[in-house]
Amino acid sequence: MSPQPPSGDAPSLLNAALVLRSGHAPEDLALAMGLSRSPMGHVQCDNGSLVLGTVWLIGRAHLLVCDQLQGAAPLPVADHWHGHPELYWCIQQGEALLASAEPPERLLRISSPQCALEPADLDRLPGSRGPLTLSVSLSPAPGEPIPRARASAPLLVTAKREGAMVHARCEASPEHFQGALESAFYLMVGGKKAVVHWYTPSPEVALQIPEGAGREPLEVRGFVREQAHPDKKRMLAAAVR
């Protein structure tokens, strides 16, 4: 792939879409049209639908996608998420997780403000012998608005180095957590777990950088959970600045 982005007036071919964009600046627009490029017709076949919507980046780890649909009511909406063959799906607390076996902390969470995801939403498309697909269908009543997703990230983790110490903090969104919270931290040195600070009520911690760390990259992984519901937790990684 070329390191230079294509010109604004040139269409770009993606795996399942044709994209035409006016440029790559924040004020530019992009138009995506569904285009099945797979020789297996049951994969990503949407008859060339036009996709209109908005994408927001929330912090460094969250992406909010809002599609705009217009048609004869009632308008059914069906979404299909295809995971990489080397990744596996998991349904947890109404969310879908797409993760790898190594390292398991690196995962993609998919959630919807319209419905809770269930294990029954994972299946193989008709005729497919490949990985599972996350399939969700909605049929809103005529004139019924689809609620907007939460606009804040569930968790924000910051990490700053001062001498031989790393000061880390977890900031949890009240939209996603309730009641008393606990925070835990991992200090990663060169991608390996070096220091562990287990769950305490404090959202802040000072971590000692091990001797011999040298110039290895430092990363903090912050965890937040509800005291009353320990299984309801989030993790986010942040590079040490």
Secondary structure, 3 states (H helix, E strand, C coil): CCCCCCCCCCCEECCCEEEEECCCCCCCCEEEEECCCCCCCCCCCCCCCEEEEEEEEECCCEEEEEEECCCCCCCCEEEEEECCCCCEEEEECCEEEEECCCCCCCEEEECCCCCCCCHHHEECCCCCCCCCEEEEEECCCCCCCCCCCCCCCCEEEEEEEECCEEEEEEEECCCCCCCCEEEEEEEEECCEEEEEEEEECCCEEEEECCCCCCCCCEEEEEEEEECCCCCCEEEEEEECC
